[in-house]
Amino acid sequence: MKKRRFQLNEKQLGYAMVLPSLILVFVVILWPVAQSFWNSLFDYRLNDPTRSEKMMHANIDLEKYVDNHFFIEKQLDELADATDREQDKQTISKIKTGIEKYHSELLSDKQVEKKVEKVNDLLMAYKPVNDSELKYQQVDNDFAAAYRKALSSYQHDLENIAESLDGKEVQSDFQQTAELLGATNRSILKSNFIGVDNYKKYFKDKRMWRSLGNTTLFTVISVFFELVLGLLVALLINRAFKGRGLIRASVLIPWAVPTAVAAMMWGFLYDGQSGIVAHYLEVLHIVPSSSWLLSTGNGGLFSIILADVWKTTPYMALLILAGLQTIPGSLYEASNVDGASKLQQFFKITLPLLKSSILVALLFRTLDAFRVFDLIYVLTGGGPANSTESISVYAYKTMFSQQNFGEGSTLSVIVFLCVALISFIYVKLIGSELFAGRTK
Amino acid sequence: MNKRAGIGFYVFLIIFVFLVMFPFIWVFLTSIKPVGEIFSSFNWFTKHPSLDSYVAAFTHRPLVRYMLNSFVVSIVTTLLAVAFASFAAYALTRLPIKGKGLILGIVLASSMFPQVAILSPMFNIVTGLGLRNSYLGLVLPYITISLPLAIWILATFFQKIPFELEESAKLDGASPFQTFRKIIFPLAAPGVFTTGILVFIAAWNEYLFALTINSNDAWRTVPVGISMYTSEFSIPWGDISAATVIVTIPIVILVLIFQRRIVSGLTSGSVKE
């Protein structure tokens, strides 16, 4: 009998074949987008150690807490001996009992007590606490808040005493202990879950509205010009002529060049001193001065839109041309017989039959334009004074220049929601169109 | 519409091509000017052409390294993305699995997500895996963002192949995977190739992930590397124009050779046939 090799049936093979793509899409696109939503609900900053993790609950950094707490009692006793004023002694003993109360409340949980002991052992041996399970202890939000409040008021008390005292040495002893209480305070980490506060903040943020306005303006104007010019070019080159290959290639090259490289090229052409486009536009009195293009907000937007129209009109023309070529020539011949004018042919035949290709091209272009990043980031960097920033650029700067992932994620979620809205509107428009085509 | 082309039409064409190509022409002319002339005049042609800017473009910045990085990342991305996408497209068009509409919907919808919304969690994931400043750190997101387009185009091509071929293969005793590998995939080769070119260009041009994930100069790709030629104090337009010309040449060659395929790939999703 022949040995039969292990074989998948068609169905199993089918699932096995879509699996890699699905896994990638989930891991690299869907999961990160969900994470962005989640991150936007936190005050989450990479450059601030107390907020560099997302915490639904308050936590105590046991390594720092135990290390600081170890010295508190001893130092307070020393301070009580160092001062003669009864009033100060009372304050110090109040502080001592206060901290003792909170500390024993913390240790009343047997598990916490064990962890504290372990951390203590490690610290005694001068070893770092690397296990984050051991290092962080989740605590009740209210307890943490009360403890923090108590510690900061104690710190304040000690600082007041220090100011009222004479003698540098005593003063600095008090200051030092006050500092110690401050450090202990900082080892108790507040929950940085802030709900929709980030959204509330951006709802009132002028820079956000400006960048959203810029993005919308850029999208509407550049897509409009790309569509009109693209349609014009497509209509003109939709005929038999010599050198089609040349046209096709010259149309494809701007599309194929990296946007960042195109932006650098245009940056040179727009340059206030040596830019040729800036120079000619000034000579022709189209712009007030050659430096207007990149040194003012309006000039910057104009420059960005012009560069985008240059880069993308050819692509639009290609898509529309492909649509034009599916229109049967017999329709035009028949209308010629009926005596229709060129204009009538355009509005009664060309445009209606092009509708679905135009809508699909518009959908892709609008979504792309709304997500614009490279062109603006390289050409103007969002400047001058953030006046040409798109919402994606703003989000990127917040995330990676300010290291503020919470607020940056909020902005990127706003981009996401806008894009979802745009897609929804288009799909409503095109959906019925495509459906009509299918059921024909 | 077979209108005859007149002389006016060719004049229009020449103007059109000139306008579209003007930035490239001007940047090329600048790249062969001596540096002093770039800043002092708007003359089109220089009397003293020099290659100084090209030498500077290669020596001031690791341009060769940028190109190597871009090349490796784009090639690996293309091979893997095309493999995964053709699996998925084959299963979606020709195998009896459930939820095809849903799967295709998820994949296509994910192409509409703004990349900036993926960026920060992806940055954390890549950092967590220790893949920052590596090729794999870019290949992983690149494959994924090119999957929707690749699956879409390949599905269009797979659909055109007659279903009888599979049935006769089945009768001859081929396993389902053999049918895919030996019959359908080779027949769809033009489509696979077209998809590959588009994925390659997309990976070559990507900026946002490259900027964020590979921040070390030795791992930068061409678009990011070029955008870093400016310094705080001066903008070396000579170096920049030379570097631009150098990195544009491979793309021009690619476009000249494969223009028909590129056009058919670009328009395959948007036109009903």
HADDOCK unambig.tbl for C-alpha pairs under 7 A between the chains (distance, minus, plus):
assign (segid A and resid 10 and name CA) (segid B and resid 95 and name CA) 6.23 0.50 0.50
assign (segid A and resid 10 and name CA) (segid B and resid 96 and name CA) 6.86 0.50 0.50
assign (segid A and resid 10 and name CA) (segid B and resid 176 and name CA) 5.81 0.50 0.50
assign (segid A and resid 11 and name CA) (segid B and resid 95 and name CA) 6.49 0.50 0.50
assign (segid A and resid 11 and name CA) (segid B and resid 96 and name CA) 5.60 0.50 0.50
assign (segid A and resid 11 and name CA) (segid B and resid 97 and name CA) 5.60 0.50 0.50
assign (segid A and resid 14 and name CA) (segid B and resid 91 and name CA) 4.67 0.50 0.50
assign (segid A and resid 14 and name CA) (segid B and resid 95 and name CA) 5.59 0.50 0.50
assign (segid A and resid 14 and name CA) (segid B and resid 97 and name CA) 6.03 0.50 0.50
assign (segid A and resid 15 and name CA) (segid B and resid 97 and name CA) 6.74 0.50 0.50
assign (segid A and resid 17 and name CA) (segid B and resid 87 and name CA) 4.90 0.50 0.50
assign (segid A and resid 17 and name CA) (segid B and resid 88 and name CA) 5.38 0.50 0.50
assign (segid A and resid 17 and name CA) (segid B and resid 91 and name CA) 6.17 0.50 0.50
assign (segid A and resid 18 and name CA) (segid B and resid 87 and name CA) 6.33 0.50 0.50
assign (segid A and resid 18 and name CA) (segid B and resid 88 and name CA) 4.24 0.50 0.50
assign (segid A and resid 18 and name CA) (segid B and resid 91 and name CA) 6.44 0.50 0.50
assign (segid A and resid 20 and name CA) (segid B and resid 84 and name CA) 6.43 0.50 0.50
assign (segid A and resid 21 and name CA) (segid B and resid 84 and name CA) 5.93 0.50 0.50
assign (segid A and resid 21 and name CA) (segid B and resid 85 and name CA) 6.78 0.50 0.50
assign (segid A and resid 21 and name CA) (segid B and resid 88 and name CA) 6.62 0.50 0.50
assign (segid A and resid 24 and name CA) (segid B and resid 144 and name CA) 5.85 0.50 0.50
assign (segid A and resid 25 and name CA) (segid B and resid 107 and name CA) 6.93 0.50 0.50
assign (segid A and resid 25 and name CA) (segid B and resid 144 and name CA) 5.92 0.50 0.50
assign (segid A and resid 28 and name CA) (segid B and resid 122 and name CA) 6.86 0.50 0.50
assign (segid A and resid 28 and name CA) (segid B and resid 141 and name CA) 6.23 0.50 0.50
assign (segid A and resid 28 and name CA) (segid B and resid 144 and name CA) 6.60 0.50 0.50
assign (segid A and resid 29 and name CA) (segid B and resid 110 and name CA) 6.69 0.50 0.50
assign (segid A and resid 29 and name CA) (segid B and resid 118 and name CA) 6.21 0.50 0.50
assign (segid A and resid 32 and name CA) (segid B and resid 118 and name CA) 5.09 0.50 0.50
assign (segid A and resid 32 and name CA) (segid B and resid 121 and name CA) 5.08 0.50 0.50
assign (segid A and resid 32 and name CA) (segid B and resid 122 and name CA) 6.10 0.50 0.50
assign (segid A and resid 33 and name CA) (segid B and resid 117 and name CA) 5.74 0.50 0.50
assign (segid A and resid 33 and name CA) (segid B and resid 118 and name CA) 5.26 0.50 0.50
assign (segid A and resid 35 and name CA) (segid B and resid 121 and name CA) 6.21 0.50 0.50
assign (segid A and resid 36 and name CA) (segid B and resid 117 and name CA) 6.19 0.50 0.50
assign (segid A and resid 36 and name CA) (segid B and resid 121 and name CA) 6.52 0.50 0.50
assign (segid A and resid 239 and name CA) (segid B and resid 1 and name CA) 6.17 0.50 0.50
assign (segid A and resid 239 and name CA) (segid B and resid 2 and name CA) 5.15 0.50 0.50
assign (segid A and resid 239 and name CA) (segid B and resid 3 and name CA) 5.60 0.50 0.50
assign (segid A and resid 240 and name CA) (segid B and resid 2 and name CA) 5.97 0.50 0.50
assign (segid A and resid 240 and name CA) (segid B and resid 3 and name CA) 6.83 0.50 0.50
assign (segid A and resid 240 and name CA) (segid B and resid 4 and name CA) 6.67 0.50 0.50
assign (segid A and resid 241 and name CA) (segid B and resid 5 and name CA) 5.90 0.50 0.50
assign (segid A and resid 247 and name CA) (segid B and resid 17 and name CA) 6.94 0.50 0.50
assign (segid A and resid 249 and name CA) (segid B and resid 255 and name CA) 6.36 0.50 0.50
assign (segid A and resid 249 and name CA) (segid B and resid 256 and name CA) 5.99 0.50 0.50
assign (segid A and resid 249 and name CA) (segid B and resid 259 and name CA) 6.31 0.50 0.50
assign (segid A and resid 250 and name CA) (segid B and resid 17 and name CA) 6.42 0.50 0.50
assign (segid A and resid 250 and name CA) (segid B and resid 21 and name CA) 6.86 0.50 0.50
assign (segid A and resid 252 and name CA) (segid B and resid 255 and name CA) 6.84 0.50 0.50
assign (segid A and resid 253 and name CA) (segid B and resid 252 and name CA) 6.27 0.50 0.50
assign (segid A and resid 253 and name CA) (segid B and resid 255 and name CA) 6.69 0.50 0.50
assign (segid A and resid 256 and name CA) (segid B and resid 201 and name CA) 6.68 0.50 0.50
assign (segid A and resid 256 and name CA) (segid B and resid 251 and name CA) 6.71 0.50 0.50
assign (segid A and resid 257 and name CA) (segid B and resid 248 and name CA) 6.58 0.50 0.50
assign (segid A and resid 257 and name CA) (segid B and resid 251 and name CA) 6.72 0.50 0.50
assign (segid A and resid 258 and name CA) (segid B and resid 205 and name CA) 4.32 0.50 0.50
assign (segid A and resid 258 and name CA) (segid B and resid 223 and name CA) 6.31 0.50 0.50
assign (segid A and resid 259 and name CA) (segid B and resid 205 and name CA) 6.84 0.50 0.50
assign (segid A and resid 260 and name CA) (segid B and resid 223 and name CA) 5.38 0.50 0.50
assign (segid A and resid 260 and name CA) (segid B and resid 227 and name CA) 6.45 0.50 0.50
assign (segid A and resid 261 and name CA) (segid B and resid 223 and name CA) 5.92 0.50 0.50
assign (segid A and resid 261 and name CA) (segid B and resid 226 and name CA) 6.60 0.50 0.50
assign (segid A and resid 261 and name CA) (segid B and resid 244 and name CA) 6.56 0.50 0.50
assign (segid A and resid 264 and name CA) (segid B and resid 227 and name CA) 6.60 0.50 0.50
assign (segid A and resid 265 and name CA) (segid B and resid 23 and name CA) 6.89 0.50 0.50
assign (segid A and resid 268 and name CA) (segid B and resid 237 and name CA) 6.82 0.50 0.50
assign (segid A and resid 274 and name CA) (segid B and resid 38 and name CA) 6.87 0.50 0.50
assign (segid A and resid 274 and name CA) (segid B and resid 39 and name CA) 5.37 0.50 0.50
assign (segid A and resid 276 and name CA) (segid B and resid 42 and name CA) 6.62 0.50 0.50
assign (segid A and resid 310 and name CA) (segid B and resid 20 and name CA) 6.92 0.50 0.50
assign (segid A and resid 319 and name CA) (segid B and resid 267 and name CA) 5.69 0.50 0.50
assign (segid A and resid 322 and name CA) (segid B and resid 267 and name CA) 6.47 0.50 0.50
assign (segid A and resid 322 and name CA) (segid B and resid 271 and name CA) 6.86 0.50 0.50
assign (segid A and resid 323 and name CA) (segid B and resid 271 and name CA) 5.85 0.50 0.50
assign (segid A and resid 329 and name CA) (segid B and resid 1 and name CA) 5.35 0.50 0.50
assign (segid A and resid 357 and name CA) (segid B and resid 270 and name CA) 5.73 0.50 0.50
assign (segid A and resid 357 and name CA) (segid B and resid 271 and name CA) 5.85 0.50 0.50
assign (segid A and resid 360 and name CA) (segid B and resid 270 and name CA) 5.94 0.50 0.50
assign (segid A and resid 361 and name CA) (segid B and resid 270 and name CA) 6.84 0.50 0.50
assign (segid A and resid 371 and name CA) (segid B and resid 114 and name CA) 6.01 0.50 0.50
assign (segid A and resid 374 and name CA) (segid B and resid 207 and name CA) 6.43 0.50 0.50
assign (segid A and resid 374 and name CA) (segid B and resid 208 and name CA) 6.97 0.50 0.50
assign (segid A and resid 378 and name CA) (segid B and resid 227 and name CA) 6.37 0.50 0.50
assign (segid A and resid 392 and name CA) (segid B and resid 116 and name CA) 6.32 0.50 0.50
assign (segid A and resid 396 and name CA) (segid B and resid 116 and name CA) 6.98 0.50 0.50
assign (segid A and resid 405 and name CA) (segid B and resid 120 and name CA) 6.95 0.50 0.50
assign (segid A and resid 409 and name CA) (segid B and resid 117 and name CA) 6.83 0.50 0.50
assign (segid A and resid 412 and name CA) (segid B and resid 116 and name CA) 5.83 0.50 0.50
assign (segid A and resid 412 and name CA) (segid B and resid 117 and name CA) 4.73 0.50 0.50
assign (segid A and resid 413 and name CA) (segid B and resid 117 and name CA) 6.16 0.50 0.50
assign (segid A and resid 415 and name CA) (segid B and resid 114 and name CA) 6.90 0.50 0.50
assign (segid A and resid 416 and name CA) (segid B and resid 113 and name CA) 6.39 0.50 0.50
assign (segid A and resid 416 and name CA) (segid B and resid 114 and name CA) 5.93 0.50 0.50
assign (segid A and resid 416 and name CA) (segid B and resid 117 and name CA) 6.63 0.50 0.50
